[in-house]
């Protein structure tokens, strides 16, 4: 006998819920990111976040992570380098290649953005019950686990 998780109806329901989760998470991130004083594009902020989380990366790997072409990412990295947000360093595994690393200035920009986004979200959280906030904190931990699983594939 099949469990309810193995039935086509369960698979369709899970896929639909996963889609709803993606939409809700995307809308939340966009709403939280919408604040005055944001002087960096989303691609710059996501690239800084990737570099902070993963360490130095090749431009091609950054392009794959951002779903953009390598020439486009090269332009983004050049502009970020001119602003002092990232620096290139030689790849210890391949002397012909370069890695892109976040700089202290890049970390400062990213942290400032995250603080302002948190300040934008905080008033909305104040309207939630303690139980609802607790559920959100649990959901954030679970989302972290799911994200790690997706990134490991």
PARO-498615 format. One line per field, with one value per residue: residue number from 1; residue in three letters; x, y, z of N, C-alpha, C, O, CB in turn. Coordinates in Angstrom, 2 decimals. Atoms other than C-alpha are relative to their C-alpha. Glycine has a CB too. Example, Ala and Ser with C-alpha at 12.3 -4.5 7.8 and 13.67 -1.06 7.14 Angstrom:
2
pos: (1  2)
code: (ALA  SER)
n.c1: (0.89  -0.82)
n.c2: (-1.19  -1.19)
n.c3: (0.00  -0.06)
ca.c1: (12.30  13.67)
ca.c2: (-4.50  -1.06)
ca.c3: (7.80  7.14)
c.c1: (0.90  -0.77)
c.c2: (1.20  1.09)
c.c3: (0.00  0.73)
o.c1: (1.94  -0.26)
o.c2: (1.18  2.20)
o.c3: (0.66  0.90)
cb.c1: (-0.99  0.41)
cb.c2: (0.03  0.46)
cb.c3: (1.25  -1.42)
***
This chain:
153
pos: (1  2  3  4  5  6  7  8  9  10  11  12  13  14  15  16  17  18  19  20  21  22  23  24  25  26  27  28  29  30  31  32  33  34  35  36  37  38  39  40  41  42  43  44  45  46  47  48  49  50  51  52  53  54  55  56  57  58  59  60  61  62  63  64  65  66  67  68  69  70  71  72  73  74  75  76  77  78  79  80  81  82  83  84  85  86  87  88  89  90  91  92  93  94  95  96  97  98  99  100  101  102  103  104  105  106  107  108  109  110  111  112  113  114  115  116  117  118  119  120  121  122  123  124  125  126  127  128  129  130  131  132  133  134  135  136  137  138  139  140  141  142  143  144  145  146  147  148  149  150  151  152  153)
code: (UNK  UNK  UNK  UNK  UNK  UNK  UNK  UNK  UNK  UNK  UNK  UNK  UNK  UNK  UNK  UNK  UNK  UNK  UNK  UNK  UNK  UNK  UNK  UNK  UNK  UNK  UNK  UNK  UNK  UNK  UNK  UNK  UNK  UNK  UNK  UNK  UNK  UNK  UNK  UNK  UNK  UNK  UNK  UNK  UNK  UNK  UNK  UNK  UNK  UNK  UNK  UNK  UNK  UNK  UNK  UNK  UNK  UNK  UNK  UNK  UNK  UNK  UNK  UNK  UNK  UNK  UNK  UNK  UNK  UNK  UNK  UNK  UNK  UNK  UNK  UNK  UNK  UNK  UNK  UNK  UNK  UNK  UNK  UNK  UNK  UNK  UNK  UNK  UNK  UNK  UNK  UNK  UNK  UNK  UNK  UNK  UNK  UNK  UNK  UNK  UNK  UNK  UNK  UNK  UNK  UNK  UNK  UNK  UNK  UNK  UNK  UNK  UNK  UNK  UNK  UNK  UNK  UNK  UNK  UNK  UNK  UNK  UNK  UNK  UNK  UNK  UNK  UNK  UNK  UNK  UNK  UNK  UNK  UNK  UNK  UNK  UNK  UNK  UNK  UNK  UNK  UNK  UNK  UNK  UNK  UNK  UNK  UNK  UNK  UNK  UNK  UNK  UNK)
n.c1: (0.84  -0.78  0.30  0.57  -1.09  -0.37  1.10  -0.08  0.68  -0.91  -1.08  0.53  0.24  -1.31  -0.53  0.76  -0.41  -1.37  0.12  0.54  -1.08  -0.95  0.62  0.09  -1.35  -0.46  0.72  -0.51  -1.33  0.14  0.61  -0.97  -1.12  0.45  -0.14  -0.74  -1.44  -0.61  -0.78  -0.62  0.95  0.17  -1.05  -1.19  0.24  0.01  -1.37  -0.71  0.51  -0.59  -1.42  -0.13  0.41  -0.76  -1.41  -0.38  0.56  -0.30  1.06  0.93  0.85  0.92  0.99  0.94  0.79  0.93  0.76  -0.31  -1.14  -1.31  -0.37  0.76  -0.58  -1.31  0.27  0.44  -1.17  -0.90  0.55  -0.14  -1.43  -0.29  0.57  -0.69  0.86  -0.61  -1.38  -0.39  -1.19  -0.33  0.59  -1.10  0.11  -0.24  -0.73  0.51  1.35  0.16  1.15  0.53  0.22  0.62  -0.92  0.66  0.98  1.15  0.70  0.67  1.16  0.99  0.55  0.86  1.24  0.76  0.52  1.14  1.10  0.55  0.75  1.26  0.84  0.31  1.34  1.01  -0.08  0.57  1.44  0.26  0.00  -1.24  0.05  -0.27  -1.44  -0.72  0.16  -0.88  -1.41  -0.16  0.04  -1.28  -0.99  0.34  -0.36  -1.46  -0.30  0.44  -0.93  -1.25  0.24  0.05  -1.34  -0.91  0.32)
n.c2: (-1.19  -1.23  -1.04  -1.19  -0.77  0.59  -0.07  -1.16  -1.15  -0.56  -0.65  -1.24  -0.92  -0.45  -0.90  -1.25  -0.69  -0.47  -1.18  -1.08  -0.39  -0.79  -1.30  -0.77  -0.38  -1.04  -1.25  -0.49  -0.57  -1.26  -1.00  -0.35  -0.68  -1.29  -1.06  -1.16  0.07  1.15  -0.55  1.12  0.82  1.34  0.92  -0.30  0.49  1.47  0.44  -0.18  1.02  1.28  0.01  0.08  1.34  1.09  -0.31  -0.41  0.81  -0.39  -0.78  0.94  0.58  -1.08  -0.16  1.12  -0.23  -1.10  0.29  -0.99  0.42  -0.33  -1.39  -0.92  0.05  -0.66  -1.43  -0.27  0.12  -1.14  -1.18  0.21  -0.13  -1.44  -0.59  0.57  0.98  1.31  -0.01  1.24  0.65  1.15  1.27  0.88  1.25  -0.25  -1.27  -0.83  -0.47  -0.94  0.11  -1.28  0.06  -1.18  -0.81  -0.57  -1.01  0.75  0.53  -1.13  -0.33  1.07  -0.07  -1.18  0.34  0.96  -0.72  -0.83  0.91  0.44  -1.12  -0.10  1.14  0.04  -0.47  0.98  1.11  -0.44  0.24  1.42  0.56  0.69  1.32  -0.20  -0.30  1.26  0.81  -0.58  0.30  1.43  0.09  -0.51  1.06  1.06  -0.51  0.13  1.41  0.30  -0.71  0.76  1.20  -0.40  -0.42  1.14  0.83)
n.c3: (0.00  0.09  -0.98  0.64  0.59  1.28  0.95  0.90  -0.61  -0.99  0.74  0.57  -1.11  -0.47  1.02  -0.07  -1.22  0.21  0.85  -0.84  -0.90  0.79  0.27  -1.26  -0.41  0.93  -0.30  -1.29  0.20  0.73  -0.88  -1.05  0.63  0.49  -1.00  0.47  -0.22  0.67  1.09  0.71  0.73  -0.58  0.43  -0.81  -1.35  0.01  0.23  -1.27  -0.92  0.42  -0.34  -1.45  -0.42  0.62  0.15  1.35  1.08  1.37  0.65  0.62  -1.05  -0.42  1.08  -0.13  -1.20  0.25  1.22  1.03  0.81  -0.54  0.33  -0.85  -1.35  0.07  -0.12  -1.38  -0.86  0.27  -0.68  -1.45  -0.30  0.02  -1.22  -1.15  -0.69  0.20  0.50  0.68  -0.53  0.85  -0.39  -0.38  0.74  1.42  0.07  1.10  -0.34  -1.10  -0.87  -0.46  -1.45  -0.60  -0.80  -1.19  0.44  0.49  -1.17  -0.64  0.84  -0.18  -1.36  -0.06  0.68  -0.83  -1.17  0.45  0.34  -1.28  -0.57  0.75  -0.34  -1.44  -0.37  0.42  -0.95  -1.28  0.04  -0.13  -1.36  -0.37  0.64  1.43  0.14  -0.26  1.21  1.02  -0.31  0.36  1.46  0.51  -0.18  0.95  1.33  0.07  0.28  1.37  0.88  0.00  0.79  1.41  0.42  0.04  1.16)
ca.c1: (0.00  1.32  1.63  -0.10  3.33  3.68  0.34  0.04  -2.38  0.15  2.92  0.73  -0.24  3.40  4.45  1.67  2.65  6.31  5.36  3.32  6.30  8.61  6.19  5.64  9.37  10.15  7.47  8.72  12.30  11.24  9.04  11.74  14.34  12.26  13.61  14.96  18.70  19.16  21.96  22.96  21.28  19.85  22.51  25.29  23.70  23.10  26.67  28.07  25.84  27.04  30.67  30.17  28.43  30.63  33.97  35.92  34.42  35.24  33.27  31.73  30.44  28.99  27.27  25.73  24.58  22.88  21.50  23.22  25.86  29.53  30.13  27.34  28.82  32.25  30.82  29.12  32.35  34.40  32.03  32.07  35.87  36.05  33.86  36.10  33.36  35.26  38.85  40.34  42.84  44.69  43.09  45.40  44.13  44.71  47.34  45.60  42.27  41.06  38.73  36.50  36.43  34.30  36.25  35.63  33.90  31.66  30.83  29.96  27.63  25.90  25.52  24.12  21.57  20.58  20.20  17.96  15.90  15.51  14.41  11.78  10.46  10.45  7.27  5.32  6.56  5.39  1.80  2.18  1.46  4.32  3.20  3.25  6.75  7.92  6.51  8.35  11.67  11.15  10.26  13.45  15.56  13.72  14.16  17.89  17.96  15.99  18.27  21.36  19.86  19.08  22.58  24.17  22.52)
ca.c2: (0.00  3.44  6.13  9.44  10.90  8.56  9.26  11.56  13.76  14.18  14.98  17.58  19.12  19.26  20.84  23.43  24.24  24.46  26.91  28.96  28.97  30.25  33.03  34.06  34.04  36.07  38.63  38.88  39.47  42.13  43.90  43.75  45.02  48.02  50.81  54.27  54.57  51.38  52.43  49.00  46.83  43.46  41.66  43.42  42.60  38.95  38.62  40.06  37.69  34.69  35.66  36.15  32.78  30.73  32.48  33.48  32.24  32.24  34.63  31.71  30.19  33.56  33.83  30.38  31.27  34.42  32.85  35.39  35.13  35.17  38.42  40.10  38.91  40.08  43.59  43.44  42.30  45.02  47.71  46.17  46.03  49.73  50.51  48.43  45.92  42.92  42.08  39.54  37.04  34.25  30.82  28.50  25.54  27.19  29.89  31.11  31.76  34.39  34.24  37.09  37.80  40.17  43.02  44.60  47.48  44.95  43.32  46.74  47.51  44.14  44.45  47.97  46.73  43.85  46.15  48.54  45.61  44.32  47.76  47.73  44.31  44.86  46.99  44.34  41.66  43.71  43.13  39.37  37.30  35.69  32.32  33.65  35.08  31.76  29.97  32.40  31.82  28.05  28.49  30.53  27.70  25.16  27.36  27.40  23.60  23.38  25.98  24.03  20.89  22.68  24.15  20.74  19.25)
ca.c3: (0.00  -0.92  1.71  1.07  0.24  -2.73  -4.37  -7.38  -5.41  -2.60  -5.11  -6.83  -3.48  -2.37  -5.67  -5.38  -1.79  -2.76  -5.49  -3.01  -0.63  -3.37  -4.30  -0.66  0.09  -3.03  -2.23  1.35  0.23  -2.28  0.30  2.98  0.52  -0.49  1.68  1.21  0.87  -1.12  -3.38  -4.65  -7.23  -6.20  -8.26  -6.36  -3.02  -3.97  -5.25  -2.02  -0.06  -2.11  -1.57  2.16  2.50  0.17  0.21  -2.89  -6.17  -9.84  -12.03  -13.91  -10.67  -9.62  -13.01  -12.57  -9.05  -10.36  -13.54  -15.76  -18.47  -17.64  -19.61  -17.64  -14.33  -15.46  -15.89  -12.48  -10.83  -12.57  -11.27  -7.78  -7.89  -8.84  -5.83  -3.57  -2.72  -4.09  -4.94  -7.31  -6.02  -7.77  -7.67  -5.71  -7.77  -11.16  -11.59  -14.76  -13.02  -10.60  -7.64  -6.55  -2.81  -0.76  0.85  4.26  2.40  0.64  3.96  5.37  2.44  2.80  6.56  6.21  3.70  5.97  8.98  7.02  5.69  9.25  10.40  7.66  8.69  12.46  12.66  10.71  13.11  16.07  14.92  15.20  18.27  20.15  18.78  15.19  15.68  17.11  14.06  11.78  13.59  13.23  9.57  9.04  10.48  8.31  5.21  5.99  6.01  2.76  1.15  2.21  0.69  -2.57  -2.71  -2.18  -5.27)
c.c1: (0.89  -0.38  -0.56  1.09  0.36  -1.10  0.16  -0.67  0.91  1.15  -0.47  -0.22  1.33  0.62  -0.71  0.42  1.43  0.00  -0.51  1.07  1.02  -0.55  -0.03  1.38  0.55  -0.65  0.49  1.35  -0.09  -0.58  0.99  1.15  -0.34  0.11  0.81  1.48  0.64  0.71  0.73  -1.07  -0.14  1.10  1.28  -0.18  0.00  1.42  0.83  -0.43  0.57  1.45  0.21  -0.31  0.94  1.50  0.30  -0.49  0.52  -1.19  -1.04  -0.95  -0.99  -1.09  -1.04  -0.92  -1.07  -0.84  0.16  1.21  1.31  0.44  -0.76  0.58  1.37  -0.17  -0.41  1.21  0.97  -0.50  0.15  1.45  0.40  -0.51  0.65  -0.81  0.54  1.44  0.25  1.26  0.28  -0.60  1.14  -0.01  0.32  0.61  -0.48  -1.32  0.04  -1.24  -0.42  -0.32  -0.65  1.05  -0.71  -1.04  -1.25  -0.81  -0.79  -1.26  -1.10  -0.63  -0.92  -1.34  -0.86  -0.59  -1.21  -1.20  -0.66  -0.82  -1.34  -0.99  -0.51  -1.39  -1.11  0.00  -0.64  -1.51  -0.36  -0.04  1.34  0.07  0.33  1.48  0.83  -0.09  0.90  1.47  0.28  0.03  1.31  1.09  -0.24  0.36  1.52  0.42  -0.36  0.95  1.33  -0.13  -0.03  1.38  0.98  -0.22  0.87)
c.c2: (1.25  0.93  1.20  0.85  -0.52  0.09  1.21  1.24  0.68  0.73  1.34  1.05  0.55  0.97  1.35  0.80  0.54  1.25  1.20  0.52  0.88  1.39  0.86  0.47  1.10  1.34  0.61  0.68  1.34  1.10  0.45  0.81  1.41  1.04  1.13  -0.19  -1.22  0.52  -1.08  -0.82  -1.36  -0.97  0.21  -0.56  -1.53  -0.54  0.14  -1.07  -1.38  -0.09  -0.10  -1.42  -1.09  0.22  0.37  -0.98  0.50  0.76  -0.92  -0.62  1.05  0.18  -1.11  0.23  1.07  -0.19  1.10  -0.50  0.41  1.42  1.03  0.03  0.66  1.51  0.40  0.00  1.16  1.26  -0.13  0.17  1.48  0.70  -0.55  -1.03  -1.41  0.20  -1.34  -0.53  -1.24  -1.28  -0.96  -1.34  0.16  1.39  0.92  0.66  0.95  -0.36  1.41  -0.17  1.30  0.73  0.47  1.07  -0.68  -0.59  1.10  0.40  -1.03  0.06  1.21  -0.25  -0.92  0.67  0.83  -0.86  -0.51  1.08  0.18  -1.10  0.06  0.52  -0.99  -1.20  0.34  -0.25  -1.47  -0.42  -0.65  -1.37  0.12  0.30  -1.26  -0.92  0.53  -0.34  -1.47  -0.17  0.49  -1.06  -1.13  0.43  -0.09  -1.42  -0.37  0.66  -0.74  -1.27  0.33  0.38  -1.17  -0.88  0.35)
c.c3: (0.00  1.15  -0.74  -0.67  -1.38  -1.05  -0.90  0.60  1.03  -0.69  -0.57  1.09  0.52  -0.99  0.05  1.24  -0.12  -0.86  0.80  0.95  -0.73  -0.27  1.26  0.44  -0.90  0.28  1.30  -0.19  -0.74  0.90  1.07  -0.57  -0.47  1.12  -0.58  0.29  -0.63  -1.23  -0.80  -0.70  0.68  -0.40  0.80  1.40  0.07  -0.21  1.27  1.00  -0.34  0.42  1.51  0.48  -0.48  -0.05  -1.44  -1.06  -1.34  -0.58  -0.63  1.01  0.53  -1.04  0.08  1.20  -0.22  -1.25  -1.04  -0.79  0.66  -0.39  0.85  1.41  0.01  0.13  1.40  0.93  -0.22  0.71  1.53  0.44  0.03  1.25  1.27  0.77  -0.11  -0.47  -0.69  0.68  -0.85  0.59  0.35  -0.76  -1.49  -0.13  -1.10  0.36  1.20  0.82  0.38  1.48  0.47  0.84  1.27  -0.38  -0.54  1.14  0.71  -0.76  0.22  1.38  0.16  -0.67  0.86  1.24  -0.40  -0.37  1.29  0.68  -0.71  0.42  1.45  0.35  -0.40  0.95  1.33  0.05  0.15  1.46  0.27  -0.67  -1.50  -0.24  0.21  -1.22  -1.11  0.25  -0.33  -1.51  -0.60  0.13  -1.02  -1.42  -0.19  -0.33  -1.43  -1.00  -0.08  -0.84  -1.50  -0.54  -0.11  -1.22  -1.19)
o.c1: (1.86  -1.54  -0.44  0.79  0.99  -0.90  0.76  -0.21  0.97  1.55  0.25  0.07  1.44  1.20  -0.07  0.61  1.74  0.76  0.00  1.15  1.47  0.17  0.34  1.54  1.18  0.01  0.63  1.58  0.59  -0.09  1.08  1.74  0.55  -0.82  1.59  1.86  1.85  0.08  1.60  -2.19  0.76  1.50  1.97  0.72  0.53  1.79  1.58  0.40  0.96  1.89  1.13  0.38  1.23  2.26  -0.61  -0.47  0.90  -2.33  -2.24  -2.14  -2.13  -2.26  -2.23  -2.12  -2.15  -1.68  -0.79  1.86  1.35  0.98  -0.20  0.73  1.73  0.59  0.04  1.38  1.55  0.29  0.48  1.73  1.15  0.09  0.34  -0.47  0.28  1.82  -0.30  2.14  -0.64  -0.69  1.97  1.01  0.54  -0.09  -0.19  -1.74  1.01  -2.21  0.40  -0.98  -0.37  1.86  -1.93  -2.08  -2.36  -2.04  -1.90  -2.30  -2.26  -1.85  -1.97  -2.38  -2.06  -1.71  -2.23  -2.34  -1.88  -1.86  -2.32  -2.19  -1.62  -2.08  -2.10  -1.06  -1.15  -2.08  -1.54  0.52  2.11  1.13  1.08  2.07  1.80  0.89  1.53  2.19  1.34  0.85  1.78  1.89  0.71  0.90  1.98  1.32  0.40  1.32  1.89  0.79  0.58  1.73  1.99  0.60  0.74)
o.c2: (1.32  0.98  1.29  1.64  0.20  -0.33  2.21  2.36  1.90  1.81  2.33  2.22  1.74  1.98  2.39  2.01  1.63  2.19  2.31  1.73  1.89  2.38  2.03  1.62  2.04  2.37  1.83  1.79  2.30  2.23  1.63  1.63  2.20  1.19  0.96  -0.83  -1.42  0.93  -0.78  -0.97  -1.79  -1.80  -0.74  -1.20  -2.11  -1.55  -0.76  -1.62  -2.12  -1.12  -0.78  -1.94  -2.04  -0.71  0.45  -2.20  1.66  0.56  -0.65  -0.80  0.73  0.38  -0.85  0.01  1.00  0.65  1.54  -1.48  1.33  2.13  2.05  1.10  1.31  2.16  1.42  0.90  1.67  1.99  0.84  0.68  1.90  1.67  -0.11  -1.37  -2.25  1.28  -2.37  0.22  -1.81  -1.44  -1.25  -2.02  -0.83  2.40  2.12  1.61  1.00  -0.91  2.32  -1.13  2.37  0.09  0.33  1.18  -0.21  -0.58  0.88  0.67  -0.66  -0.08  1.11  0.14  -0.70  0.35  0.81  -0.48  -0.59  0.81  0.58  -0.86  -0.37  -0.13  -1.12  -1.77  -0.53  -0.35  -1.82  0.25  -0.90  -1.80  -0.69  -0.20  -1.49  -1.58  -0.25  -0.67  -1.80  -0.93  -0.08  -1.24  -1.66  -0.37  -0.39  -1.64  -1.06  0.05  -0.90  -1.62  -0.38  0.06  -1.07  -1.75  -0.25)
o.c3: (0.75  1.56  -1.96  -1.56  -2.17  -2.19  -0.50  0.38  1.11  -0.25  -0.48  0.89  0.81  -0.59  -0.06  1.16  0.36  -0.59  0.64  1.21  -0.20  -0.12  1.23  0.85  -0.41  0.29  1.41  0.31  -0.37  0.88  1.38  0.14  -0.78  1.92  -1.52  1.27  -0.50  -2.20  -1.61  -0.19  1.41  0.41  1.14  1.94  1.01  0.40  1.63  1.72  0.56  0.94  1.96  1.36  0.25  -0.30  -2.27  -0.86  -1.48  -0.16  -0.53  0.73  0.85  -0.69  -0.07  1.11  0.37  -1.57  -1.68  -0.40  1.48  0.46  1.24  1.99  0.99  0.85  1.92  1.75  0.74  1.31  2.21  1.52  0.90  1.72  2.37  1.91  0.76  -0.92  -0.30  1.10  -1.45  1.81  -0.52  -0.83  -2.19  -0.03  -1.07  -0.31  1.96  0.30  0.45  1.87  -0.06  1.51  1.38  0.26  -0.29  1.10  1.19  -0.16  0.41  1.51  0.79  -0.15  1.00  1.64  0.28  -0.10  1.37  1.28  -0.09  0.48  1.74  1.14  0.31  1.22  2.03  1.14  0.26  2.33  -0.66  -1.12  -2.04  -1.19  -0.51  -1.58  -1.82  -0.69  -0.86  -2.05  -1.59  -0.79  -1.60  -2.20  -1.29  -1.14  -2.11  -2.00  -1.17  -1.58  -2.30  -1.68  -0.81  -1.52  -2.25)
cb.c1: (-0.96  -0.23  1.25  -0.77  1.23  0.37  -1.34  -0.66  -1.33  0.56  0.50  -1.32  -0.77  0.93  -0.15  -1.53  -0.11  0.86  -0.93  -1.23  0.69  0.32  -1.43  -0.63  0.94  -0.27  -1.51  0.11  0.89  -0.91  -1.27  0.53  0.50  -1.45  0.66  -0.52  0.28  -1.05  1.00  0.83  0.44  -1.35  0.28  0.27  -1.32  -0.93  0.65  -0.27  -1.54  -0.12  0.68  -0.94  -1.39  -0.49  0.87  1.52  -1.55  0.35  0.59  0.76  0.86  0.77  0.69  0.76  0.90  0.77  -1.49  0.29  -0.10  1.03  -0.26  -1.49  0.10  0.72  -1.08  -1.05  0.72  0.11  -1.49  -0.52  0.84  -0.62  -1.50  0.39  -1.40  -0.80  1.04  0.25  -0.16  1.54  -0.91  -0.05  -1.39  -1.32  1.44  -0.17  -0.92  -0.11  0.31  -1.28  1.33  -1.25  0.52  1.05  0.62  0.46  1.01  0.95  0.40  0.64  1.14  0.69  0.30  0.90  1.09  0.42  0.51  1.12  0.81  0.27  0.76  1.01  -0.26  0.26  1.46  0.29  -0.57  1.07  -1.16  0.11  -1.40  -0.87  0.42  -0.58  -1.49  -0.18  0.32  -1.14  -1.18  0.41  -0.06  -1.51  -0.48  0.64  -0.74  -1.46  0.22  0.42  -1.32  -0.97  0.55  -0.16  -1.47)
cb.c2: (0.00  0.70  0.39  0.84  -0.05  -1.44  0.06  -0.33  -0.43  -1.10  -0.90  -0.27  -0.70  -1.20  -0.61  -0.29  -0.94  -1.10  -0.29  -0.50  -1.24  -0.71  -0.19  -0.86  -1.23  -0.42  -0.24  -1.16  -0.98  -0.18  -0.57  -1.27  -0.80  -0.08  -0.54  1.29  0.01  -1.10  1.01  -0.88  -0.17  -0.56  0.17  1.54  0.55  -0.53  0.80  1.41  -0.04  -0.18  1.25  1.02  -0.28  -0.23  -1.19  0.15  0.04  -1.23  0.95  -1.09  -0.55  1.32  -0.02  -1.35  0.41  1.28  -0.19  1.41  0.60  -1.01  0.27  -0.40  -1.45  -0.35  0.42  -1.05  -1.34  0.25  0.19  -1.41  -0.77  0.64  -0.25  1.09  0.05  -0.85  0.26  0.23  -0.38  -0.15  -0.59  -0.27  -0.56  -0.13  -0.26  -0.84  -1.20  1.44  -0.87  0.44  -0.25  -0.38  1.22  0.60  0.93  -1.11  -0.64  1.20  0.07  -1.36  0.07  1.19  -0.67  -1.16  0.91  0.86  -1.19  -0.44  1.30  -0.09  -1.29  0.80  1.34  -0.47  -0.41  1.48  0.53  -0.81  -1.03  -0.15  -0.64  1.13  1.10  -0.70  -0.01  1.52  0.29  -0.84  0.82  1.29  -0.56  -0.35  1.46  0.44  -0.91  0.49  1.44  -0.35  -0.67  1.17  1.02  -0.83  0.15)
cb.c3: (1.22  -1.36  0.84  1.03  0.91  0.20  0.73  -1.34  0.65  0.93  -1.12  -0.75  1.14  0.22  -1.40  0.04  1.22  -0.66  -1.18  0.80  0.57  -1.33  -0.55  1.11  -0.03  -1.45  0.07  1.02  -0.79  -1.24  0.66  0.66  -1.16  -0.54  1.29  0.66  1.45  -0.37  0.53  0.97  -1.48  -0.40  -1.50  0.05  0.52  -1.11  -1.14  0.58  -0.06  -1.52  -0.53  0.68  -0.49  -1.38  0.44  -0.10  0.03  -0.88  -1.06  -0.72  1.15  0.20  -1.38  0.15  1.16  -0.11  0.33  0.64  -1.42  -0.47  -1.48  0.05  0.50  -1.33  -0.98  0.47  -0.25  -1.52  -0.38  0.38  -1.04  -1.24  0.05  0.92  -0.57  -1.02  1.16  -1.53  1.51  -0.15  -1.14  1.49  0.15  -0.84  -0.19  -1.25  0.30  -0.53  1.27  -0.82  0.76  0.86  -0.82  0.95  -1.09  -0.94  0.98  0.10  -1.50  -0.23  1.03  -0.64  -1.35  0.42  0.63  -1.19  -0.86  0.93  -0.10  -1.53  -0.22  0.74  -0.65  -1.45  0.21  0.22  -1.30  -0.75  0.18  1.53  0.19  -0.56  1.01  1.25  -0.46  -0.04  1.51  0.61  -0.56  0.75  1.44  0.09  -0.18  1.31  0.98  -0.23  0.50  1.44  0.43  -0.18  0.97  1.23  -0.37)
***
